[in-house]
Amino acid sequence: VPQHPPCPQSAQYGSCSLRKMSAIEALELLDQLVDESDPDVDFPNSYHAYQTAEGIRRAHPDKDWFHLVGLLHDLGKVLALFGEPQ
């Protein structure tokens, strides 16, 4: 399998040296972001994360890892607050 060179974002953010935060802090930061994919939504972006996790929990109550993935699925969007495009 050929190896691909690391992407520039991996080099820039991979060491986690710019800022460290908990998942909850990142969820709270999402609320400062206007999501380009859904700019007209009247509720905070963190609400979408909780809503997704809860929907997955109802549909798959035995898959706690899946509930967590639903909660965290948009956390990468906080990079837009640090100059990355959405």
Secondary structure as UniProt FT lines:
FT   HELIX           8..13
FT   TURN            14..15
FT   HELIX           23..30
FT   TURN            31..32
FT   TURN            36..37
FT   TURN            39..40
FT   HELIX           45..59
FT   TURN            61..62
FT   HELIX           64..72
FT   TURN            73..74
FT   HELIX           75..82
//
